[in-house]
Amino acid sequence: MEIFTSLEPWTIVQMGVAALCIYIYIMLVTRIAGKRTFAKMTSFDFAVTIAMGSILADAVNKPVSSLMPAFVSLALLAFLQVLFAKILSSSDKVENLATNTPILLMKDGEIFEKNLNKALVSRADLMGKLREANVLQLSEVRAVVFETTGDISVLHTTENTELEEVIMEDVSN
C-alpha cells in the first residue's frame, strides 16, 4: 500500500525544521497576542483554534512548500482574534450579538427539560456530566450550565451553601 511508503531522509529533516520553526512562531504569536489566541472562551474562539491547528498541521506536514503562508495566516488569525476580543470586551451589544448565552440546564436539583432541548443536550448527556462531577444526588446540584463553548459546568455541594448571584448573572433561564 502506498500509504505506508517511507519518507526520504531529506523530507524528514524538512519536517523537523518546519516543526521547530512553527513551534517557535506559535510561542512568539502567543506571547504577542496573548493567551486568548488559543483559548476556548467562546465557540468562535474554538473555531479559530481549530483553523490555526489545521494551518499548523499543513505547515509541518508539507514542508516542501514555503512556511510563509502559514506564518501570515496565523498572524492574521491571531490579529483578528485579538481585535474581536477587544471589541467584545468593550461593547455589551456586540457581545450579545456575536456570542451565545450560557443556558441553565438545572437549578437546585430541578432539570429544565425545555432548556435541554434548546441546547440540544440529552438527559443522558446531562446525567453523564453529573457523574463526571461526582454528583451523588440531584439535590446536591446548585446549577448546571451549558456554557458558550459547549462545555457543561456542574456547580454542586453536599452542604447547604447558597450560589452567589454574580456567578449566574449572564446565564439565561
C-alpha positions, 0 to 999 in steps of 0.5 A, a space after each residue: 500500500 502506498 500509504 505506508 511508503 517511507 519518507 526520504 531522509 531529506 523530507 524528514 529533516 524538512 519536517 523537523 525544521 518546519 516543526 521547530 520553526 512553527 513551534 517557535 512562531 506559535 510561542 512568539 504569536 502567543 506571547 504577542 497576542 496573548 493567551 486568548 489566541 488559543 483559548 476556548 472562551 467562546 465557540 468562535 474562539 474554538 473555531 479559530 483554534 481549530 483553523 490555526 491547528 489545521 494551518 499548523 498541521 499543513 505547515 509541518 506536514 508539507 514542508 516542501 512548500 514555503 512556511 510563509 503562508 502559514 506564518 501570515 495566516 496565523 498572524 492574521 488569525 491571531 490579529 483578528 482574534 485579538 481585535 474581536 476580543 477587544 471589541 467584545 470586551 468593550 461593547 455589551 451589544 456586540 457581545 450579545 450579538 456575536 456570542 451565545 448565552 450560557 443556558 441553565 440546564 438545572 437549578 437546585 436539583 430541578 432539570 429544565 427539560 425545555 432548556 435541554 432541548 434548546 441546547 440540544 443536550 440529552 438527559 443522558 448527556 446531562 446525567 453523564 456530566 453529573 457523574 463526571 462531577 461526582 454528583 451523588 444526588 440531584 439535590 446536591 446540584 446548585 446549577 448546571 450550565 451549558 456554557 458558550 463553548 459547549 462545555 457543561 459546568 456542574 456547580 454542586 455541594 453536599 452542604 447547604 451553601 447558597 450560589 452567589 448571584 454574580 456567578 449566574 448573572 449572564 446565564 439565561 433561564 
